[in-house]
Amino acid sequence: MTRGEATVVKNAGSHYELSSLPEWRLFPAVLRGRIRLKASQITNPVAVGDRVRYEWTDGEATAVITEVLPRENYVIRRSTNLSRQAHIIAANVDRAYLVVSLFFPEIKLPFLDRILVTCGVYGIPATIVLSKVDLYRSLAQEQIDAFHAIYEGAGYPVIDTSVLTGEGIDCLRESCRGKVNLFSGESGVGKSSLIKALDPALDPKIGQISTAHLQGKHTTSLYEMYPLASGGYVIDSPGLRGFGLVDLEKEEIGKYFPEMLRASAGCRFTPCTHTHEPGCTVKEAVETGDISAERYASYLGMLEEDKKFR
């Protein structure tokens, strides 16, 4: 019997691959049943990035995961079909890179803002990666500048990238060096193409855009970590179509909008929902343009979403 600790680097349903990082030597594993039972509200009790204990009986082809070690953090989402079940996207992440494209497919700011809030809740630094800028820079520079103003003004780094021209790839590669990095985003935003650009030796599945609706087709069907030749690791996750918040009270949501948190110091009432209260400095900042109307609309949408799950 061999016992040890390793990191989950691939999740393919009920089967996993582990490696004792920083050594990259993969071996297969399955879950012990009691771990599945303990996480009944979570669709996946073990996630890529989890550090686990395992046992491997001599002569057996597959190890058995016996324990999931405490997580430093994780990114989690709830199904948007009113289910109370949640899914952990990745665990023990040093930084999340949220890949978006202004067009092809068209960006949905409320979706991006929900992921940013979730990263804030679990203490994961987030960088926004604007992909495919070669397709629209000459036609939409004003929209690019406006996007930067909104999110850099809120406090998030934004990196413009193009796999075709190489813009931003070196900056992104350097930012990922030596860390465990999650790449996440909606289907079709170019996430897997960016990962391959970071390290051409990697082979994540790359999908096509549906011309009928200018939406991405799901190509990555599993969660997988890859080692980067430049140092560090990248976790590729399936393209998402929805993102519900988990473990967050309505009164707490505004704390995870950095620009709203700064402005709320002057609010007359504490707590303040920043919706109807007199003397609300957040609403005043929205009216003066110091807080973007788009981000405020996302916040209001989250308050409404919160009601649906109660």
C-alpha positions in Angstrom: 0.0 0.0 0.0 1.3 3.4 -1.0 0.0 6.6 0.6 0.7 10.2 -0.3 -0.5 13.6 -1.2 -0.9 15.1 -4.6 -2.8 17.8 -6.6 -5.8 17.1 -8.8 -4.8 18.2 -12.3 -7.7 16.7 -14.4 -11.4 16.1 -13.6 -13.2 13.9 -16.2 -16.5 13.2 -14.4 -15.9 10.4 -11.9 -12.2 9.9 -12.9 -9.3 12.1 -12.0 -5.6 12.5 -12.7 -3.2 13.5 -9.9 0.4 14.7 -9.8 2.7 15.5 -6.9 3.5 19.1 -7.9 5.9 20.5 -8.8 6.8 17.1 -10.3 4.6 16.5 -13.4 4.0 12.8 -13.4 0.3 12.0 -13.8 -1.5 9.0 -12.4 -5.2 8.0 -12.4 -7.5 8.1 -9.3 -11.1 7.6 -8.3 -13.1 8.9 -5.3 -13.8 7.0 -2.1 -17.6 7.0 -1.7 -17.8 8.8 1.6 -16.3 11.9 0.1 -19.1 12.1 -2.4 -21.7 11.9 0.4 -20.1 14.6 2.5 -20.6 17.2 -0.3 -24.2 16.6 -1.2 -24.9 20.2 -2.1 -21.8 20.4 -4.4 -21.9 18.7 -7.8 -18.2 18.0 -7.7 -16.7 17.2 -4.2 -13.2 17.3 -5.7 -12.0 20.0 -8.1 -9.0 20.7 -10.2 -6.4 22.3 -8.0 -7.5 20.4 -4.9 -4.7 18.9 -2.8 -5.7 15.4 -1.7 -4.5 12.4 0.1 -4.6 9.1 -1.7 -3.9 5.4 -1.3 -2.6 3.0 -3.9 -2.8 -0.7 -3.4 0.0 -2.7 -4.9 -1.1 -4.3 -8.2 -4.1 -1.9 -8.7 -4.2 0.3 -11.8 -5.9 3.3 -10.0 -5.3 5.2 -6.8 -8.1 6.1 -4.4 -8.7 9.6 -3.2 -9.3 9.3 0.6 -9.3 12.9 1.7 -9.6 16.4 0.3 -7.2 18.7 2.2 -8.5 22.2 3.3 -8.7 24.7 0.5 -7.0 28.0 0.5 -9.7 29.3 -1.8 -11.9 28.3 -4.6 -14.1 29.6 -7.4 -17.7 28.4 -7.1 -20.9 29.1 -9.0 -24.5 28.1 -8.6 -26.7 26.9 -11.4 -28.9 29.6 -12.8 -32.0 27.3 -13.0 -32.8 28.0 -9.3 -31.0 24.8 -8.2 -29.5 25.0 -4.8 -26.6 22.9 -5.9 -23.2 24.5 -6.7 -20.2 23.6 -8.7 -16.6 24.3 -7.8 -14.7 25.5 -10.9 -11.2 25.3 -9.4 -9.4 25.3 -6.0 -6.2 26.8 -4.6 -5.9 29.4 -7.3 -3.3 32.2 -7.2 -5.0 34.4 -9.8 -8.1 34.2 -12.0 -7.9 35.4 -15.6 -11.4 36.3 -16.8 -11.4 36.2 -20.6 -13.9 38.4 -22.4 -14.4 39.7 -25.9 -16.3 42.9 -26.7 -17.6 41.2 -29.8 -17.7 37.7 -31.4 -19.3 36.9 -29.0 -20.7 40.1 -27.6 -19.7 40.7 -23.9 -22.3 40.3 -21.1 -21.1 42.6 -18.3 -23.4 41.2 -15.6 -21.8 37.8 -16.3 -18.3 39.2 -15.9 -19.3 41.1 -12.7 -20.7 38.0 -11.1 -17.4 36.2 -11.5 -15.5 39.2 -10.3 -17.7 39.3 -7.1 -17.1 35.6 -6.5 -13.3 36.0 -6.9 -13.5 38.9 -4.3 -15.5 36.8 -1.9 -13.0 34.0 -1.9 -9.9 36.3 -1.9 -8.7 35.5 -5.4 -7.0 38.3 -7.3 -8.7 38.8 -10.8 -7.3 40.1 -14.0 -9.6 40.8 -17.0 -8.2 39.6 -20.4 -9.7 41.3 -23.4 -9.3 38.9 -26.2 -9.5 39.2 -30.1 -8.7 42.9 -30.0 -7.3 42.6 -33.6 -10.9 42.0 -34.8 -12.4 45.2 -33.6 -9.6 47.7 -32.5 -9.8 49.8 -35.7 -13.7 49.9 -35.5 -14.3 50.1 -31.8 -11.4 51.8 -30.0 -13.9 54.0 -28.2 -15.7 50.9 -26.7 -12.3 49.4 -25.7 -11.3 52.7 -24.0 -14.7 52.8 -22.2 -14.3 49.2 -21.0 -10.8 50.0 -19.6 -12.2 53.1 -17.9 -15.0 51.1 -16.2 -12.9 48.2 -14.9 -9.6 49.8 -14.3 -11.5 52.5 -12.5 -13.0 49.9 -10.3 -9.5 48.5 -9.6 -9.1 45.5 -11.9 -6.1 45.1 -14.3 -7.2 44.7 -17.9 -4.8 43.2 -20.5 -5.6 43.6 -24.3 -4.7 40.5 -26.2 -4.7 39.0 -29.7 -3.6 35.5 -30.5 -3.3 36.6 -34.2 -0.9 39.5 -33.7 0.7 38.4 -30.4 -0.5 41.6 -28.6 -0.4 41.2 -24.8 0.7 37.5 -24.9 4.2 38.2 -23.4 2.6 40.3 -20.7 0.1 37.6 -19.9 2.7 34.9 -19.9 4.9 36.9 -17.5 1.9 37.5 -15.2 1.2 33.8 -15.1 4.8 32.8 -14.3 5.2 30.7 -11.1 1.5 30.7 -10.2 -1.6 28.5 -10.4 -3.8 30.4 -12.8 -7.4 29.8 -13.7 -8.7 30.9 -17.1 -12.4 31.2 -17.2 -15.1 32.9 -19.3 -18.1 32.5 -21.5 -18.1 30.0 -24.4 -16.3 31.3 -27.5 -14.2 34.1 -26.0 -10.9 32.5 -27.1 -9.8 31.2 -23.8 -8.3 27.9 -25.0 -6.6 29.8 -27.9 -4.9 32.1 -25.4 -3.7 29.2 -23.4 -2.1 27.6 -26.5 -0.5 31.0 -27.3 1.1 31.1 -23.8 2.7 27.7 -24.5 2.4 26.3 -28.1 3.3 22.8 -26.7 -0.1 22.7 -25.0 -3.2 21.3 -26.8 -6.4 22.6 -25.2 -9.5 22.1 -27.4 -10.3 25.2 -29.5 -13.8 25.8 -30.7 -15.5 27.8 -33.4 -18.1 30.6 -33.1 -21.6 29.8 -34.2 -22.4 32.3 -37.0 -26.1 31.9 -36.4 -26.0 33.6 -32.9 -22.3 34.7 -32.7 -22.0 32.5 -29.6 -19.3 30.0 -28.7 -19.8 26.3 -28.9 -18.8 24.2 -25.9 -15.5 22.5 -26.6 -13.7 22.1 -23.3 -15.9 19.5 -21.5 -13.6 18.8 -18.6 -11.4 20.8 -16.2 -7.7 20.4 -16.7 -4.5 21.9 -15.4 -1.5 22.3 -17.7 2.2 23.1 -16.8 3.6 26.2 -18.6 7.0 26.0 -20.1 7.6 29.5 -18.8 6.8 28.3 -15.2 3.6 27.9 -13.3 0.3 26.2 -14.2 -2.9 27.1 -16.0 -6.3 25.6 -15.4 -8.6 25.5 -18.4 -12.3 25.4 -17.6 -15.4 24.7 -19.8 -17.0 27.8 -21.3 -19.8 29.0 -19.1 -23.3 30.2 -20.1 -24.4 31.2 -16.6 -23.0 32.1 -13.2 -25.0 32.2 -10.0 -23.6 33.6 -6.7 -23.1 31.3 -3.8 -22.8 31.9 0.0 -23.3 35.7 -0.2 -25.9 37.7 1.7 -27.7 40.5 -0.1 -26.2 43.1 2.3 -22.7 41.9 1.4 -22.8 42.1 -2.4 -21.9 45.8 -2.5 -18.7 45.1 -0.5 -17.3 43.2 -3.5 -17.7 46.1 -6.0 -14.4 47.9 -5.0 -15.6 51.3 -6.4 -18.9 51.0 -4.5 -17.1 50.0 -1.3 -15.0 53.1 -1.5 -17.9 55.4 -2.1 -20.1 53.8 0.6 -18.0 55.3 3.4 -20.1 58.4 3.2 -23.5 56.7 3.2 -25.9 58.1 5.8 -27.1 54.6 6.8 -25.2 51.5 7.7 -25.9 49.0 6.3 -27.0 50.7 3.1 -28.4 48.7 0.1 -27.6 51.6 -2.2 -31.1 51.4 -3.7 -33.6 53.7 -1.9 -31.9 55.1 1.1 -31.5 58.9 1.4 -28.0 60.2 1.7 -26.5 57.3 -0.2 -23.1 58.3 -1.6 -23.0 55.3 -4.0 -26.1 56.5 -5.8 -24.7 60.0 -5.9 -21.5 58.6 -7.5 -23.6 56.8 -10.1 -25.4 60.0 -11.0 -22.1 61.9 -11.3 -20.5 59.1 -13.4 -17.8 58.2 -10.8 -19.4 54.8 -10.7 -20.4 53.3 -14.1 -24.1 52.9 -14.7 -23.3 49.4 -16.2 -21.7 48.2 -13.0 -24.5 49.6 -10.9 -27.0 47.8 -13.1 -25.1 44.6 -12.5 -25.3 45.1 -8.8 -29.0 45.7 -8.9 -29.4 42.5 -10.9 -27.5 40.5 -8.3 -29.8 41.8 -5.6 -32.8 40.7 -7.6 -31.1 37.3 -8.3 -30.5 36.9 -4.6 -34.3 37.1 -4.0 -35.0 34.2 -6.4 -32.9 31.8 -4.3 -34.5 32.6 -1.0 
